[in-house]
Every structure is written in structure tokens, then in C-alpha cells.
Amino acid sequence: MTDNQETVEAEDVTPSGRSSTLPLRPPCERLPGPKTSVCSRSYFVVVMVFFHVYIVNVIALLFYVHYSSSSGQEDASRSLDAPSGVHHQQRPESRRTPPSKPEFMRDVSLTRMEGVRVGHVQKVSLVPGKVHEMRTLSLKPLLFEIPGFLSDDECRVVMQLAQLKGLMESQLMVQEGQEELAKELNLRPEEIFNLLDINQDGQLQLQEILTHSRVRDGIWLTPENLREIYAGLKADKDDNGLLSLEEFRLLSNDAFQRFLLQRGVKRSQLVRNSRHTWLYQGKGAHRVLQEIKERVTRLTRVPHTLVDLSEPLQVVRYEEGGHYHAHHDSGPVYPETACSHTRLAANTSTPFETSCRYITVLFYLNSVDGGGETAFPVADNRTYDEVCLIQNDVDLMDTRRNCDKSNLRVRPTKGTAVFWYNYLSDGRGWVGVQDEYALHGGCVVTRGTKWIANKWINVDPDYQRQARYQQLVSQPPEEENDEDLTMNTHIQKPSIHQDL
């Protein structure tokens, strides 16, 4: 063994128990081999590729920011340099495509009360120093009753404010426009017939015609009215109480309502018979009205913004004989449907519009001497079938004749509030589909007068549309110049709460 090849020997025990000597190298000694290898070259190449890609991305981002800001400044300078009332028109070749609508993160979740079971009572704190009891009246719809929600003085103030402002007829007469709507939608008689034919048996039954006639405010048709109309218009040729497609083609969309108008209509034949007004609850409103709004916010646990942007307080008076047939406060929302309160944010033209009222809070302002209950015809039913609401000439939606046949009736008691959800949850903390069991109506007042108030909380089931609407109304109005801003500071801005 030479000096240059000196090694150190150590003992090692083999599995057989024998000892053997193996050469050991010093820890710092490198293995012999070439100075470069394939692995090191590959690693270098990969690192350099990622480095160059990163640099290219940074440069591209800087160019994008630069040109975006410069183009925005050019557009802003053009708009500022343009004379008042003159708008620059871009050339077709320089016209840019409009930016897509921004997507909003779901950072708001709607709290939904738990009903637990019918008759369950839970304590709620709505005003300082007082605890209210909230009782579950039904689970379908989720309906609660809170006695003593309003004091006697608060009830008196609300009624006086409504009388001071003045009440109007809730329904003047038949709403026109169904014929024009059909023309706008370009629907043929066959298509309308198929829409009305719920069970798709090729014939229109009395129940199907009545269901369609009650979609909008108008004359409340009964089975007897319908048979009278068939005879007067000679629509039912074979007199079997059914309309075939051939018979339906001979009728216009509002032929039934027009026939009754020619015969004369009584107030008792309207969908609703009452008078109402709207009371603003925002900044500057009466103290009692603002306190009621705050109490509703605490009761429903809905964000303040949603309550503030909802409809004003509606006050309704029913004289003796007054009623409101069964209806839904909100309609189902489809892709081609716009909510009334967010239609501006929808930025689309659609003939279908509905009131998206997530929650209804109803207050009884007085105790009624006779009748006037709030009826829920199908509360806690196992199933819901719209056609089955009319069976054997018994119409569950008719609150003048069949209120006693409703599953649930709430007697009007001064100061009591009831509230329910008109929509189900979507399972993700937002508004889902319409709760059909929320069908309700006002029974006929048989003695005395009935005063109520409604507070609706408007929420669009389309989260993006609701978010755009809130962003739109929260933006301050654009000022043309500082001079106008200074001269018009004494002019109050119009409120988003308008009499509807």
C-alpha cells in the first residue's frame, strides 16, 4: 500500500456473524468523477427557463397596466373636454367591446330563524328592557307570531300618519295590457293554450282558467262567473265545461275580464277591496317609523343595508266588507324575470317583473270586531298543488266564502306582529326558490274596520344582481362641475324610497 493510496480499515459484522474489514473514506473526501454531470445541467436549464418565464410575465403585466391607465386617461380627458350635451362618437374600427359585469364575492349570508316545531316559543330582545315571546305558527311556510310588537301609542301614530298622508284605492279596476304583453312576447294561441293547460290533457278545465285569471289584479272570477262567461261568449260549444284548442282560439286573452266589465263589476268582485298608503322610514322620518324599522331589523336579523333599501312601510285599511283573496307577496324568479327593486341593475329588457319580497312582517294596528283574519290556506300541507286549490266548487283562495276552510288563521290583535319567509333558502346562505306554502289572504271584515301595516324586505335571489344594485345606489351622483355642486347644495337629493 503506497502513501498516496493510504486507507483506513474498520471492522464490520456480517449477517453470518463473521467480521470483515471494509475500507472507509474520510467524510470530506469527494467521489472521483467528472466535474460536471447531466443532472446539474438539467437543473440549470430548468431554473433558467422558469426565470425567463417569470421575467416575461412581469414585463407583460407592466405593459398592460401602462396602456390601460393611458387609455382611461384619454377617455376621461375626452369626456371633460366635450361641451355640455355633446357626446363623442367613436369610429366603428376604434370601438371597444364593453367590459364584462364584475363578479362579487359572496360575503353576506342571510340568517334564517329556526321554527323548531309548531307551538315552540323563543325569547327575543327587540327593545331595551323588554323581552318578547316569538311563537312558531307553522313550518311551511316558516311563520312566527310576536304579541306586543307594537305599543298602543305606536299603533295610533302609524294610523294617524297614514290618514294625514291620505289613502288611495288599493285596486282601481282591471289592469290593462295583457293583450299587448302577448303581442310583445309574440305568443301564438297554441302556445298560450299549452301554458294554461297545466295537466297537459288537451283541454282547459275551470280550475286552470281561474288560476290564470288570478295572476294579476283584476276581477275575481268564480266557477259560477266562468260558466256565465262561457254562455255569454258562446265559448263552450259542446257545453261540457271544458275548452278545447279550437274553442280557445276564438277568445282574446282578456275576453273574460272585458265581458264582466260590460256587465258591471262590484267592489266585492275585485281581487282586493281596501285602501292603502306608503310611509317613508328613512332619515328624517317620524321617530316611531324609524324605531319600527330598527325593530324589524333586529327581529329578522337581516343586514341593515337590505332593510334600508327595501320598500317603505305600507299601511292598509279595510272597511266592513273589505278583503284580499289569497295570493303570494312574491313571485317565482326565472332567468327571464327581473325583480322590481333591482331591475335597474339587471340592465336588461324583459316583460316579466315581480316583487322579490324575501320576508313579510305584518302588524295589526287594531283589533277587529268581526272577521279580518289572515288566512294561510295550505300551511303545513304535505303537498302543494295549485289546481287542487279549487275542488268541487270549493275555492280555498276565496277569502270571502271559504276562509274557515284554511289550515291556519291568525286573528288580528292590536300590536301583534306576524312574519314569514316567502322564499326558501338556497342552502348557501342566500335566497332560494319561492315557498308556495306562503299563500295567504285577508278574510272579509264582517264588522268594524281593520288596520294593518306591511314591512317587506326586498332581496333578489340573484346574488350578483342584488350586489350590483347595492353598489349602484351607494355611488354618489356624478357632478358636472364644482360650480353646480356649490350652487345646489341646498337642494335635497331624491330618496330611493318612492311611493309605489
C-alpha positions in Angstrom: 0.0 0.0 0.0 1.6 3.3 -1.1 1.5 6.6 0.7 -0.9 8.1 -1.9 -3.3 5.3 -1.6 -3.5 5.1 2.1 -6.8 3.8 3.5 -8.3 3.2 6.9 -9.6 -0.2 7.7 -12.5 -0.9 10.1 -14.3 -3.9 11.3 -17.8 -4.8 10.2 -20.0 -7.7 11.3 -21.7 -9.6 8.6 -25.1 -11.3 9.0 -23.3 -14.6 9.4 -21.5 -13.2 12.4 -18.1 -13.0 10.8 -16.1 -9.9 10.9 -14.8 -8.3 7.8 -12.8 -5.3 7.0 -14.1 -2.6 4.7 -12.3 0.5 3.5 -13.7 3.8 4.9 -13.2 7.2 3.2 -12.8 10.4 5.1 -16.1 12.3 5.4 -14.9 15.3 3.4 -13.4 13.3 0.5 -15.4 13.6 -2.7 -16.1 10.6 -5.0 -13.9 10.6 -8.1 -15.6 11.6 -11.2 -16.0 14.3 -13.8 -16.6 17.9 -12.6 -20.0 18.2 -14.4 -22.9 15.8 -14.9 -26.2 15.5 -16.8 -28.2 16.2 -13.6 -26.6 19.5 -12.9 -27.0 20.7 -16.5 -30.7 19.8 -16.5 -31.2 21.6 -13.2 -29.6 24.7 -14.6 -31.7 24.6 -17.7 -35.0 24.3 -15.7 -34.1 27.1 -13.4 -33.2 29.4 -16.3 -36.5 28.6 -18.1 -38.6 29.4 -15.1 -36.6 32.6 -14.6 -37.2 33.8 -18.1 -40.9 33.0 -18.0 -41.2 35.0 -14.8 -39.5 38.0 -16.4 -41.7 37.8 -19.5 -44.8 37.8 -17.3 -43.7 40.8 -15.3 -43.0 42.8 -18.5 -46.3 41.9 -20.0 -48.1 42.9 -16.8 -46.3 46.3 -16.8 -47.3 46.9 -20.4 -51.0 46.0 -19.6 -51.1 48.4 -16.7 -49.4 51.2 -18.7 -51.8 51.0 -21.7 -54.9 50.5 -19.5 -54.2 53.6 -17.5 -53.2 55.7 -20.5 -56.4 54.7 -22.4 -58.5 55.5 -19.3 -56.9 58.9 -19.1 -57.6 59.6 -22.8 -61.2 58.7 -22.3 -61.5 60.9 -19.3 -59.9 63.8 -21.0 -62.2 63.5 -24.0 -65.3 63.5 -21.8 -64.1 66.5 -19.8 -63.1 68.5 -23.0 -66.5 67.8 -24.6 -69.1 70.6 -24.5 -72.2 70.1 -22.3 -74.7 67.8 -24.0 -72.3 66.7 -26.7 -71.0 63.1 -26.7 -68.1 61.8 -28.7 -68.9 59.0 -31.1 -66.2 56.5 -31.6 -65.4 55.2 -35.0 -66.5 51.7 -35.7 -62.9 50.5 -36.0 -61.9 52.0 -32.7 -65.0 51.0 -30.7 -64.1 48.6 -27.9 -66.2 45.8 -26.6 -67.9 46.6 -23.3 -66.3 45.2 -20.2 -68.0 42.2 -18.6 -70.0 42.7 -15.5 -67.9 42.4 -12.3 -68.4 39.3 -10.2 -69.0 39.9 -6.5 -67.7 37.7 -3.7 -70.4 36.1 -1.5 -69.5 38.0 1.7 -73.1 38.3 3.0 -75.1 35.5 4.5 -78.8 35.8 5.4 -79.7 34.5 8.9 -82.8 32.3 8.9 -84.8 31.8 12.1 -85.4 28.3 13.3 -89.0 27.3 13.8 -88.2 24.0 15.6 -91.9 22.9 15.8 -95.3 24.4 15.7 -96.1 26.0 19.1 -92.4 26.4 20.0 -91.8 29.7 21.9 -88.5 31.5 22.0 -87.4 34.7 23.7 -86.3 37.7 21.6 -84.9 41.1 22.7 -86.2 43.8 20.4 -86.4 46.9 22.7 -84.2 47.8 25.7 -85.6 46.4 29.0 -88.2 44.2 27.4 -88.3 40.6 26.2 -90.8 39.5 23.6 -92.1 35.9 23.0 -92.0 34.6 19.5 -94.2 31.6 18.8 -93.9 29.3 15.8 -97.3 29.1 14.0 -96.2 26.9 11.0 -93.2 25.4 9.4 -94.5 25.6 5.8 -94.2 28.5 5.5 -91.9 29.4 8.3 -94.3 31.6 10.2 -94.0 33.4 13.6 -96.2 35.5 15.8 -94.9 38.2 18.2 -97.6 39.6 20.6 -97.0 43.2 21.8 -94.5 44.0 19.0 -96.1 47.5 18.8 -97.4 49.6 21.7 -100.9 51.1 21.6 -99.3 54.6 21.1 -97.2 53.3 18.2 -100.3 51.8 16.5 -102.1 55.1 17.0 -99.3 57.2 15.5 -99.0 54.9 12.4 -102.7 55.2 11.7 -102.7 58.9 12.2 -99.7 59.4 9.8 -101.4 57.3 7.2 -104.6 59.3 7.4 -102.6 62.5 7.3 -100.9 61.5 4.1 -104.1 60.1 2.6 -105.0 56.6 1.5 -105.7 55.5 -2.1 -107.7 52.6 -3.6 -105.6 49.5 -3.5 -107.2 48.4 -6.7 -109.0 50.8 -9.0 -110.2 48.3 -11.6 -108.9 45.7 -14.1 -105.3 46.3 -15.2 -105.0 46.6 -18.9 -102.1 45.3 -21.1 -102.4 41.6 -21.3 -103.2 41.7 -25.0 -100.2 44.0 -25.6 -98.0 41.7 -23.5 -98.9 38.7 -25.6 -98.1 40.6 -28.7 -94.8 41.7 -27.3 -93.9 38.1 -26.5 -95.1 37.0 -29.9 -97.1 34.1 -28.5 -99.5 32.2 -30.7 -102.8 30.9 -29.3 -101.4 27.4 -29.3 -98.5 28.4 -27.1 -100.8 30.3 -24.6 -103.1 27.2 -24.5 -100.2 25.0 -23.6 -99.1 27.3 -20.9 -102.6 27.3 -19.4 -103.1 23.5 -19.8 -101.4 22.6 -16.5 -102.1 18.9 -16.7 -101.5 18.8 -20.5 -104.7 16.9 -21.3 -105.5 19.0 -24.3 -108.5 20.7 -22.6 -108.8 23.7 -20.3 -110.6 23.0 -17.1 -112.3 25.6 -14.9 -109.5 25.4 -12.3 -106.9 26.1 -15.0 -108.7 29.1 -16.3 -109.3 30.5 -12.8 -105.7 30.0 -11.8 -104.5 32.1 -14.8 -107.0 34.8 -14.3 -105.7 35.5 -10.8 -102.1 36.1 -11.7 -102.7 39.8 -11.9 -105.0 42.2 -10.0 -108.4 42.2 -11.7 -111.8 40.7 -11.3 -112.0 37.7 -9.0 -113.6 35.0 -11.2 -115.6 32.3 -9.5 -116.7 29.0 -11.1 -120.2 30.5 -11.4 -118.8 33.6 -13.2 -116.9 31.4 -15.6 -119.9 29.3 -16.6 -121.8 32.6 -17.1 -119.0 33.9 -19.3 -118.9 30.7 -21.4 -122.6 31.1 -22.0 -122.4 34.8 -22.8 -119.4 34.4 -25.2 -120.7 31.1 -26.6 -117.2 29.8 -26.0 -118.1 26.3 -24.8 -119.8 24.9 -28.0 -120.4 21.4 -26.6 -121.4 22.7 -23.1 -119.1 20.3 -21.2 -117.4 22.9 -19.1 -114.1 22.4 -20.9 -112.4 24.5 -23.6 -110.6 22.8 -26.5 -107.9 24.5 -28.5 -110.4 25.2 -31.3 -112.7 26.9 -28.8 -109.9 28.8 -27.2 -108.7 30.2 -30.5 -111.9 32.2 -30.7 -111.2 34.1 -27.5 -108.8 37.0 -26.8 -106.5 37.0 -23.7 -108.7 39.3 -21.6 -112.1 38.3 -23.1 -113.3 37.1 -19.7 -112.5 40.3 -17.8 -113.9 42.5 -20.6 -117.2 40.6 -20.6 -117.6 41.2 -16.9 -116.7 44.9 -17.2 -119.5 45.3 -19.8 -121.9 43.6 -17.3 -120.8 45.8 -14.4 -118.4 45.0 -11.5 -119.0 45.4 -7.8 -116.1 46.1 -5.3 -116.7 42.7 -3.8 -115.8 41.1 -7.1 -112.3 42.6 -7.1 -109.2 40.6 -6.0 -108.8 43.0 -3.1 -111.0 45.7 -1.6 -109.1 48.1 0.6 -107.3 51.5 0.7 -103.6 52.0 1.4 -100.6 54.4 1.5 -96.9 54.3 1.9 -94.8 55.8 4.8 -91.1 56.6 4.4 -88.9 55.2 7.2 -85.5 56.7 6.3 -83.6 59.6 7.6 -85.9 62.4 8.7 -89.0 60.2 9.0 -91.1 60.2 12.2 -89.3 58.7 15.2 -91.9 55.9 15.6 -91.4 54.8 11.9 -87.7 54.7 12.3 -87.9 52.7 15.5 -90.2 50.2 13.9 -87.7 49.7 11.1 -84.9 49.1 13.6 -87.0 46.6 15.5 -87.8 44.7 12.3 -84.0 44.6 11.6 -83.3 43.1 15.0 -86.2 40.6 14.7 -85.3 39.3 11.2 -81.5 39.6 11.7 -81.2 40.8 8.1 -78.3 43.3 7.4 -79.3 46.9 7.8 -78.5 47.7 4.2 -81.1 45.3 2.8 -83.7 46.7 5.2 -82.8 50.3 4.3 -83.1 49.6 0.6 -86.5 47.8 0.8 -90.0 49.2 0.3 -91.4 51.8 2.6 -94.0 50.8 5.2 -97.4 50.1 3.7 -100.5 50.9 5.8 -103.8 49.3 4.7 -107.4 50.0 5.9 -110.2 47.5 5.2 -113.7 48.8 5.7 -116.6 46.4 6.5 -116.8 44.1 3.6 -113.1 44.5 2.7 -111.0 41.5 1.8 -107.9 40.4 -0.1 -108.1 37.0 -1.8 -105.3 34.5 -1.3 -102.1 35.5 -3.0 -98.3 35.4 -2.8 -96.4 38.5 -1.8 -93.6 37.4 -4.1 -93.5 35.7 -7.4 -91.1 32.9 -8.7 -88.0 34.2 -10.2 -86.8 32.7 -13.5 -83.9 33.7 -15.7 -86.1 35.9 -17.9 -87.7 37.6 -14.8 -86.5 40.8 -13.2 -87.1 41.8 -9.6 -88.9 45.2 -9.3 -86.3 46.7 -6.9 -83.2 45.6 -8.8 -84.5 45.9 -12.4 -82.2 48.9 -13.0 -79.2 46.9 -12.0 -80.3 44.0 -14.2 -79.6 46.2 -17.2 -81.8 44.1 -19.4 -85.2 44.4 -21.1 -87.8 41.8 -20.0 -91.6 41.9 -19.9 -91.6 39.8 -16.8 -91.2 41.6 -13.4 -92.1 40.5 -9.9 -91.8 41.8 -6.4 -88.9 39.9 -4.7 -90.0 40.2 -1.1 -87.9 37.8 1.0 -89.7 38.5 4.3 -93.1 39.8 5.1 -93.7 41.4 8.5 -97.3 42.2 9.1 -98.5 44.4 12.0 -102.1 44.5 13.3 -102.8 48.2 14.3 -106.2 47.4 15.8 -108.3 44.6 17.0 -111.2 43.8 14.6 -114.7 43.4 15.8 -115.6 40.7 13.3 -113.6 38.8 10.6 -110.5 40.1 9.1 -108.2 37.1 10.0 -105.1 36.5 8.0 -105.6 33.1 6.4 -103.0 30.6 5.2 -105.0 28.0 3.2 -102.2 25.4 2.7 -100.0 26.0 5.7 -98.2 22.8 6.7 -99.9 20.8 4.0 -98.0 17.6 2.9 -98.0 18.7 -0.7 -98.9 21.8 -2.8 -100.9 21.6 -6.0 -102.2 24.8 -7.4 -105.0 23.1 -9.3 -106.2 21.3 -6.2 -107.0 24.6 -4.5 -110.3 24.5 -6.3 -112.2 21.3 -5.9 -116.0 20.7 -6.2 -116.6 24.4 -6.5 -114.8 25.0 -3.1 -112.2 27.6 -3.7 -109.6 27.8 -0.9 -108.3 31.1 -2.3 -111.7 32.8 -1.9 -111.4 34.6 1.4 -115.0 35.9 1.2 -116.5 32.4 1.1 -114.1 29.8 2.4 -111.8 31.4 5.0 -113.0 28.9 7.5 -111.6 26.1 5.4 -108.0 27.4 5.6 -105.4 25.4 7.5 -104.4 28.4 9.6 -106.0 31.7 10.5 -104.4 34.4 12.6 -106.8 36.7 14.4 -106.0 40.4 14.2 -104.9 41.6 17.7 -103.7 45.2 18.3 -99.9 45.4 18.5 -99.3 41.8 17.4 -96.9 41.1 14.5 -96.5 38.1 12.3 -93.7 37.5 9.9 -92.8 34.7 7.4 -90.4 33.9 4.7 -91.7 34.0 1.1 -88.7 32.1 -0.2 -86.8 29.0 0.9 -83.0 29.0 1.5 -80.7 28.1 -1.3 -78.6 26.1 1.2 -75.7 28.5 0.8 -77.0 31.4 3.0 -79.0 33.2 0.3 -82.5 33.3 -1.2 -83.7 30.1 -2.9 -87.0 29.2 -4.7 -90.4 30.6 -3.8 -92.1 29.0 -0.9 -95.5 28.1 -2.4 -97.0 27.4 1.1 -96.7 31.2 1.9 -100.1 31.6 0.1 -102.2 33.9 2.3 -105.1 36.3 2.2 -107.2 38.7 4.3 -110.6 37.3 5.3 -113.6 39.5 4.8 -114.2 42.0 7.5 -117.7 41.3 8.8 -117.9 44.0 11.4 -115.9 47.2 12.1 -112.7 48.3 10.4 -109.3 46.6 10.1 -106.0 48.4 10.1 -102.7 46.7 9.2 -99.2 47.6 8.2 -96.7 45.6 6.0 -93.0 45.8 6.1 -91.4 43.9 3.2 -87.6 43.1 3.0 -86.6 43.0 -0.7 -83.8 40.6 -1.7 -83.0 39.5 -5.2 -82.5 35.7 -5.4 -79.7 36.5 -7.9 -76.9 37.5 -5.6 -74.8 39.2 -8.3 -77.8 41.4 -9.3 -78.5 42.3 -5.7 -74.8 43.3 -5.2 -74.8 45.4 -8.4 -77.9 47.1 -7.3 -76.5 48.0 -3.9 -73.3 49.2 -5.5 -75.3 51.3 -7.9 -77.4 53.1 -5.3 -74.4 53.6 -3.0 -72.5 55.6 -5.6 -72.7 59.4 -5.3 -74.3 61.2 -8.3 -71.8 62.4 -10.8 -71.2 66.2 -10.6 -70.7 68.1 -13.9 -68.6 70.8 -12.3 -67.8 72.3 -8.9 -69.9 75.4 -9.6 -73.1 73.4 -9.9 -72.2 71.4 -6.8 -71.7 74.6 -4.8 -74.9 76.3 -6.1 -77.2 73.3 -5.5 -76.1 72.3 -2.0 -79.5 73.4 -0.6 -81.4 71.0 -2.9 -82.1 67.7 -1.3 -81.2 64.5 -3.2 -84.2 62.4 -4.2 -84.7 59.4 -2.0 -84.8 55.9 -3.4 -87.9 55.3 -1.3 -90.7 56.5 -3.6 -94.4 56.0 -3.2 -95.1 52.9 -5.3 
